[in-house]
Amino acid sequence: MLGVAAVLWIGLRQGRIEGSLFFDPRRWWIDAGLGVGCGLALLGLWEIVGRRLDAARRFEALLRGVLGSLDASQAVGLALLSGFAEELFFRGAVQGAWG
């Protein structure tokens, strides 16, 4: 819902809703590479932190209790959709409108 609100807000503010609203089609590979690289760096950092800090292990256990059993595809889907909707709403719509 948050993602839909952001798309409509941005589109209405700019007077258009089209595919090139969110990225430059000539440079998409840079954005994709940066996104994948940052994601892998965060996963690696969490592996290191999770092995060294008891608080990180307790946090993972708490999340498992709240989310239940998710398979890998459900976890990835949840992460992608929630992250995309949040970024789209706050960076694309709110920050663009109110700075």
N, C-alpha and C positions, 0 to 999 in steps of 0.2 A: 504494500500500500504506500509506503514511504517513497519507493522508487517511482511509482506512477505519479504521485503528487509532484515529485521533483521534475520529471519529464514535462508535465503540463505547465508547471511554473516557469521553467526555463523557456519552453517553447512559446508560451504566451508573452513573456517578457521580451523575447527577441523577435516576436512576430512570425515565427516559423517553427515547424516541427519536421525535421528531416534528418537523414543519416549522418550528414557531416557536422551536425550540431556539437558532437562530443569529441571528435578526434579529427586529425588531419590524415586523410587516406594515404598520403604519400609517405608518412612517417609512422605508421601504425606499428611497425616492427620494433622501433625504439621503445615505445610504451610497453609493448608486450614483453620485450626482453628485460626491461627494468622491473616490471611487475613480477616476472618469474624469478629473477635474481634476488629481489628483496624478499619474496616469499620463502625461497630456499634458505636465505641467510637467517630469517626469523625462525624457521624450523630447526636449523642447526643450533642457533642460540638457545632455543627452548630445550633441546636435547642436553646441552651442557648444563643449563640451569637446573633442569629436572633431576639430573644425577647428583648435583651438589647441594641443593637446598631442600630441606624437609617441607618447607612451606609450599613449594611448587608441587610436590607429590600430593600434599593434602588438597591443594587447589584442584588438581586433576581428578582426585577421588570425589570431590564435591561436584564437579561438573558431570562426572559419570553418573552420580546419583540423581542429578537434576534432569539430564538429557536422556537417561536410560541407555539402552543399547542401540547405538547407531552403527551401521556398517560404513565402510570407507566412503562409498559414493554419497550416502546421505550426509555425512559429516562435511565432505567437500562442497556439496550443494548448499548446505546451510551456511557455510563460511562465505562462499562466493556471493550468494544472494543477499545476505545481510550486509556484508561489506560493501557491495555495489550500491545497494539502496541507500545506505548511510552516507557514503561518499557523494553520491549523486545529489542527494537532498541538501546536505550541508555545504559542500564545496560548489556544486553546480547552481543551486537555487538560492540558498540563504546567503552565502558569501558573495555571490554575484549581485544580489539585490541590496544587501545591507553593508557589504564590505567587511 
